[in-house]
Amino acid sequence: MANRKPEADGKAHIKLVVNGEPTEVAFAAHKTLLEVLREDLNLTGTKHGCELGECGTCAVLLDDQPVLSCLVLGIACEGREVQTVEGMADGPDLHPLQTTFADLGAAQCGYCTPGFLLTAQALLERNANPTREEIKDALAGNLCRCTGYIKIYEAVELAAARMRGEQAEPSHESIYGRR
């Protein structure tokens, strides 16, 4: 509940579900979800970016919808479900998006990658066969300084095909670049 008042110890105490696990956490009431995830829950896959809601680096899924965790107060997450990049894999098995990002070199420095992965996951959960334009639109709030975006789009397309059960493999150009 967003109106929740701090407890006697000056901290907010909330219960939420993080990466499928019921979680209780106490934190300074002014903290953003980004800060709670990184500082109080030790989930450092979510990255600090601009902290102004402009780069998408801190994107997580809140009740299955991509949000910028730097703009969400932690206390607003009482009773809600949060997924971070740490929750994408199924045990030792990477999510198809994680695999295709690695296979195609869609991550250069990797700093923005968690936000891209989660935003793309939300897209593929609501649209199993997105067009390139739909992928671009969905990822428009995520900025990357390294890749030029083409490999990211190709990785999302390949993951979508694999998730649909197709025997899809990356093209030679996707792996080695265009000449």
HELIX and SHEET records of a PDB file:
HELIX    1   1 LEU A   33  GLU A   35  1                                   3    
HELIX    2   2 VAL A   36  ASP A   40  3                                   5    
HELIX    3   3 SER A   69  LEU A   71  5                                   3    
HELIX    4   4 GLY A   74  CYS A   77  5                                   4    
HELIX    5   5 VAL A   85  GLY A   87  5                                   3    
HELIX    6   6 PRO A   96  LEU A  104  1                                   9    
HELIX    7   7 THR A  113  ARG A  126  1                                  14    
HELIX    8   8 ARG A  132  ALA A  138  1                                   7    
HELIX    9   9 ILE A  150  MET A  163  1                                  14    
HELIX   10  10 HIS A  172  TYR A  176  1                                   5    
SHEET    1   A 5 GLU A  21  ALA A  28  0                                        
SHEET    2   A 5 LYS A  11  VAL A  18 -1                                        
SHEET    3   A 5 GLU A  81  GLN A  83  1                                        
SHEET    4   A 5 ALA A  59  LEU A  62 -1                                        
SHEET    5   A 5 GLN A  65  LEU A  68 -1                                        
END                                                                             
